[in-house]
Amino acid sequence: MSAVLRDAWTTVVPDMDDRHGPLPPLMLALTVVTGLVDAFSYLVLGHVFVANMTGNVVFSGFAIAGAAGFSLAASLAALAAFAAGALAGGRLAHRVGAHRGRVLHLALLLETTLVLAAYVIAQTTATPHTGAVQYTLIALLGLALGIQNATARTLAVPDLTTTVLTLTITGVAADSRLAGGKGSKVGRRMLSAGAMFAGGLAGAVAVEHGGTALPLLFAAVLLVATTIAAFTLTRSDASWTKPL
């Protein structure tokens, strides 16, 4: 148990001399953002995700089969927007990839702008969001989370992809001492899963008991804070800033 707690602690309060320096807690914050935004998209925009693309591929199959409540057009729109965002994030990373802190900061500026725009639209339009408003929100959020995922891929902080938890949860079980492994990184992996759970829970509670746009406001506030934190890292010349 002490090893798990130590691993979790060093993720939240990392060693600045570590290969990934201050990046792990920022990746955790972005994982919370994922939960918030996907809670909004699934509960408010219909059965569609803007961050977890595996779900949209499956939902497309459901829609083609005629299952109620699923839209092929919405799933494809989310997939297209996410891919476009990932393309933009990839181009950004390749252009300024010599400094990981600058890559993160610039990506967060774009993501924050897109999520704030989505919040303004969601807050100022009538619910339920349908038609052009629905697809505009899907496009903005899909672009934002595509940029986030491409950036997380570039930064490559182990077990903190900010979105995909399947391999993370697999690692918790498959690498455990019960399975014959070393039980390494359990604390970090559990934090990653917990961060997305917390974001999803907070987003769902906000939608059900607050306002439908509230998850996007929470996500935007968290992104602004993370962007400011990332800005302070752009001047660092520590070893963690070097590309992998």
Secondary structure, 3 states (H helix, E strand, C coil): CHHHHHHHHHHHCCCCCCCCCCHHHHHHHHHHHHHHHHHHHHHHCCCCCCCCHHHHHHHHHHHHHCCCCCCHHHHHHHHHHHHHHHHHHHHHHHHCCCCHHHHHHHHHHHHHHHHHHHHHHHHHCCCCCCHHHHHHHHHHHHHHHHHHHHHHHHHCCCCCCCCCCHHHHHHHHHCCHHHCCCCCCHHHHHHHHHHHHHHHHHHHHHHHHCCCCHHHHHHHHHHHHHHHHHHHHCCCCCHHHCCC
